[in-house]
Amino acid sequence: MSDVVVKLRDHGPILISGEFVIEDGEGQPIDLAGKTNIALCRCSASKNSPFCDGSHKECGFVAENRAK
């Protein structure tokens, strides 16, 4: 089983925990400063992209993803 967990929060960010690497569009690693828990923006309103800054609460972002 994987040591990385990815959770889709209803009306909120993607939470990632564990040991992982995130790369930008050119394949360069984004500095996570040793963090093993992060929240990635899904609403596209974050001023700290690709990370969530809570803007989804103000922009009316709606998303509920369920396993099928």
MODELLER restraints for C-alpha pairs under 7 A, 6 or more apart:
rsr = mdl.restraints
at = mdl.atoms
rsr.add(forms.Gaussian(group=physical.xy_distance, feature=features.Distance(at['CA:3:A'], at['CA:18:A']), mean=5.71, stdev=0.5))
rsr.add(forms.Gaussian(group=physical.xy_distance, feature=features.Distance(at['CA:4:A'], at['CA:17:A']), mean=5.64, stdev=0.5))
rsr.add(forms.Gaussian(group=physical.xy_distance, feature=features.Distance(at['CA:4:A'], at['CA:18:A']), mean=4.45, stdev=0.5))
rsr.add(forms.Gaussian(group=physical.xy_distance, feature=features.Distance(at['CA:4:A'], at['CA:19:A']), mean=6.29, stdev=0.5))
rsr.add(forms.Gaussian(group=physical.xy_distance, feature=features.Distance(at['CA:5:A'], at['CA:16:A']), mean=5.68, stdev=0.5))
rsr.add(forms.Gaussian(group=physical.xy_distance, feature=features.Distance(at['CA:5:A'], at['CA:17:A']), mean=5.30, stdev=0.5))
rsr.add(forms.Gaussian(group=physical.xy_distance, feature=features.Distance(at['CA:5:A'], at['CA:18:A']), mean=6.52, stdev=0.5))
rsr.add(forms.Gaussian(group=physical.xy_distance, feature=features.Distance(at['CA:6:A'], at['CA:14:A']), mean=6.79, stdev=0.5))
rsr.add(forms.Gaussian(group=physical.xy_distance, feature=features.Distance(at['CA:6:A'], at['CA:15:A']), mean=5.62, stdev=0.5))
rsr.add(forms.Gaussian(group=physical.xy_distance, feature=features.Distance(at['CA:6:A'], at['CA:16:A']), mean=4.58, stdev=0.5))
rsr.add(forms.Gaussian(group=physical.xy_distance, feature=features.Distance(at['CA:6:A'], at['CA:17:A']), mean=6.69, stdev=0.5))
rsr.add(forms.Gaussian(group=physical.xy_distance, feature=features.Distance(at['CA:7:A'], at['CA:14:A']), mean=5.67, stdev=0.5))
rsr.add(forms.Gaussian(group=physical.xy_distance, feature=features.Distance(at['CA:7:A'], at['CA:15:A']), mean=5.02, stdev=0.5))
rsr.add(forms.Gaussian(group=physical.xy_distance, feature=features.Distance(at['CA:7:A'], at['CA:16:A']), mean=6.51, stdev=0.5))
rsr.add(forms.Gaussian(group=physical.xy_distance, feature=features.Distance(at['CA:8:A'], at['CA:14:A']), mean=4.74, stdev=0.5))
rsr.add(forms.Gaussian(group=physical.xy_distance, feature=features.Distance(at['CA:8:A'], at['CA:15:A']), mean=6.45, stdev=0.5))
rsr.add(forms.Gaussian(group=physical.xy_distance, feature=features.Distance(at['CA:8:A'], at['CA:65:A']), mean=6.95, stdev=0.5))
rsr.add(forms.Gaussian(group=physical.xy_distance, feature=features.Distance(at['CA:10:A'], at['CA:63:A']), mean=5.75, stdev=0.5))
rsr.add(forms.Gaussian(group=physical.xy_distance, feature=features.Distance(at['CA:10:A'], at['CA:64:A']), mean=4.87, stdev=0.5))
rsr.add(forms.Gaussian(group=physical.xy_distance, feature=features.Distance(at['CA:11:A'], at['CA:61:A']), mean=5.81, stdev=0.5))
rsr.add(forms.Gaussian(group=physical.xy_distance, feature=features.Distance(at['CA:11:A'], at['CA:62:A']), mean=4.64, stdev=0.5))
rsr.add(forms.Gaussian(group=physical.xy_distance, feature=features.Distance(at['CA:11:A'], at['CA:63:A']), mean=4.76, stdev=0.5))
rsr.add(forms.Gaussian(group=physical.xy_distance, feature=features.Distance(at['CA:11:A'], at['CA:64:A']), mean=6.39, stdev=0.5))
rsr.add(forms.Gaussian(group=physical.xy_distance, feature=features.Distance(at['CA:12:A'], at['CA:42:A']), mean=6.92, stdev=0.5))
rsr.add(forms.Gaussian(group=physical.xy_distance, feature=features.Distance(at['CA:12:A'], at['CA:56:A']), mean=6.13, stdev=0.5))
rsr.add(forms.Gaussian(group=physical.xy_distance, feature=features.Distance(at['CA:13:A'], at['CA:39:A']), mean=5.72, stdev=0.5))
rsr.add(forms.Gaussian(group=physical.xy_distance, feature=features.Distance(at['CA:13:A'], at['CA:40:A']), mean=5.42, stdev=0.5))
rsr.add(forms.Gaussian(group=physical.xy_distance, feature=features.Distance(at['CA:13:A'], at['CA:41:A']), mean=5.01, stdev=0.5))
rsr.add(forms.Gaussian(group=physical.xy_distance, feature=features.Distance(at['CA:13:A'], at['CA:42:A']), mean=5.49, stdev=0.5))
rsr.add(forms.Gaussian(group=physical.xy_distance, feature=features.Distance(at['CA:13:A'], at['CA:52:A']), mean=6.26, stdev=0.5))
rsr.add(forms.Gaussian(group=physical.xy_distance, feature=features.Distance(at['CA:14:A'], at['CA:39:A']), mean=5.44, stdev=0.5))
rsr.add(forms.Gaussian(group=physical.xy_distance, feature=features.Distance(at['CA:14:A'], at['CA:40:A']), mean=5.00, stdev=0.5))
rsr.add(forms.Gaussian(group=physical.xy_distance, feature=features.Distance(at['CA:14:A'], at['CA:41:A']), mean=6.61, stdev=0.5))
rsr.add(forms.Gaussian(group=physical.xy_distance, feature=features.Distance(at['CA:14:A'], at['CA:42:A']), mean=6.90, stdev=0.5))
rsr.add(forms.Gaussian(group=physical.xy_distance, feature=features.Distance(at['CA:15:A'], at['CA:38:A']), mean=5.82, stdev=0.5))
rsr.add(forms.Gaussian(group=physical.xy_distance, feature=features.Distance(at['CA:15:A'], at['CA:39:A']), mean=4.47, stdev=0.5))
rsr.add(forms.Gaussian(group=physical.xy_distance, feature=features.Distance(at['CA:15:A'], at['CA:40:A']), mean=6.40, stdev=0.5))
rsr.add(forms.Gaussian(group=physical.xy_distance, feature=features.Distance(at['CA:16:A'], at['CA:37:A']), mean=5.66, stdev=0.5))
rsr.add(forms.Gaussian(group=physical.xy_distance, feature=features.Distance(at['CA:16:A'], at['CA:38:A']), mean=5.42, stdev=0.5))
rsr.add(forms.Gaussian(group=physical.xy_distance, feature=features.Distance(at['CA:16:A'], at['CA:39:A']), mean=6.33, stdev=0.5))
rsr.add(forms.Gaussian(group=physical.xy_distance, feature=features.Distance(at['CA:17:A'], at['CA:36:A']), mean=5.39, stdev=0.5))
rsr.add(forms.Gaussian(group=physical.xy_distance, feature=features.Distance(at['CA:17:A'], at['CA:37:A']), mean=4.34, stdev=0.5))
rsr.add(forms.Gaussian(group=physical.xy_distance, feature=features.Distance(at['CA:17:A'], at['CA:38:A']), mean=6.60, stdev=0.5))
rsr.add(forms.Gaussian(group=physical.xy_distance, feature=features.Distance(at['CA:18:A'], at['CA:36:A']), mean=5.11, stdev=0.5))
rsr.add(forms.Gaussian(group=physical.xy_distance, feature=features.Distance(at['CA:18:A'], at['CA:37:A']), mean=6.63, stdev=0.5))
rsr.add(forms.Gaussian(group=physical.xy_distance, feature=features.Distance(at['CA:19:A'], at['CA:36:A']), mean=5.83, stdev=0.5))
rsr.add(forms.Gaussian(group=physical.xy_distance, feature=features.Distance(at['CA:21:A'], at['CA:29:A']), mean=6.66, stdev=0.5))
rsr.add(forms.Gaussian(group=physical.xy_distance, feature=features.Distance(at['CA:22:A'], at['CA:29:A']), mean=5.67, stdev=0.5))
rsr.add(forms.Gaussian(group=physical.xy_distance, feature=features.Distance(at['CA:22:A'], at['CA:30:A']), mean=5.72, stdev=0.5))
rsr.add(forms.Gaussian(group=physical.xy_distance, feature=features.Distance(at['CA:23:A'], at['CA:29:A']), mean=4.21, stdev=0.5))
rsr.add(forms.Gaussian(group=physical.xy_distance, feature=features.Distance(at['CA:23:A'], at['CA:30:A']), mean=5.57, stdev=0.5))
rsr.add(forms.Gaussian(group=physical.xy_distance, feature=features.Distance(at['CA:24:A'], at['CA:30:A']), mean=6.46, stdev=0.5))
rsr.add(forms.Gaussian(group=physical.xy_distance, feature=features.Distance(at['CA:39:A'], at['CA:51:A']), mean=5.77, stdev=0.5))
rsr.add(forms.Gaussian(group=physical.xy_distance, feature=features.Distance(at['CA:39:A'], at['CA:52:A']), mean=5.46, stdev=0.5))
rsr.add(forms.Gaussian(group=physical.xy_distance, feature=features.Distance(at['CA:40:A'], at['CA:50:A']), mean=5.67, stdev=0.5))
rsr.add(forms.Gaussian(group=physical.xy_distance, feature=features.Distance(at['CA:40:A'], at['CA:51:A']), mean=4.36, stdev=0.5))
rsr.add(forms.Gaussian(group=physical.xy_distance, feature=features.Distance(at['CA:40:A'], at['CA:52:A']), mean=5.08, stdev=0.5))
rsr.add(forms.Gaussian(group=physical.xy_distance, feature=features.Distance(at['CA:41:A'], at['CA:49:A']), mean=6.65, stdev=0.5))
rsr.add(forms.Gaussian(group=physical.xy_distance, feature=features.Distance(at['CA:41:A'], at['CA:50:A']), mean=5.73, stdev=0.5))
rsr.add(forms.Gaussian(group=physical.xy_distance, feature=features.Distance(at['CA:41:A'], at['CA:51:A']), mean=5.18, stdev=0.5))
rsr.add(forms.Gaussian(group=physical.xy_distance, feature=features.Distance(at['CA:41:A'], at['CA:52:A']), mean=4.25, stdev=0.5))
rsr.add(forms.Gaussian(group=physical.xy_distance, feature=features.Distance(at['CA:43:A'], at['CA:56:A']), mean=5.75, stdev=0.5))
rsr.add(forms.Gaussian(group=physical.xy_distance, feature=features.Distance(at['CA:43:A'], at['CA:61:A']), mean=5.81, stdev=0.5))
rsr.add(forms.Gaussian(group=physical.xy_distance, feature=features.Distance(at['CA:45:A'], at['CA:55:A']), mean=5.79, stdev=0.5))
rsr.add(forms.Gaussian(group=physical.xy_distance, feature=features.Distance(at['CA:45:A'], at['CA:56:A']), mean=6.82, stdev=0.5))
rsr.add(forms.Gaussian(group=physical.xy_distance, feature=features.Distance(at['CA:46:A'], at['CA:52:A']), mean=5.79, stdev=0.5))
rsr.add(forms.Gaussian(group=physical.xy_distance, feature=features.Distance(at['CA:46:A'], at['CA:53:A']), mean=5.52, stdev=0.5))
rsr.add(forms.Gaussian(group=physical.xy_distance, feature=features.Distance(at['CA:46:A'], at['CA:55:A']), mean=5.54, stdev=0.5))
rsr.add(forms.Gaussian(group=physical.xy_distance, feature=features.Distance(at['CA:47:A'], at['CA:53:A']), mean=6.87, stdev=0.5))
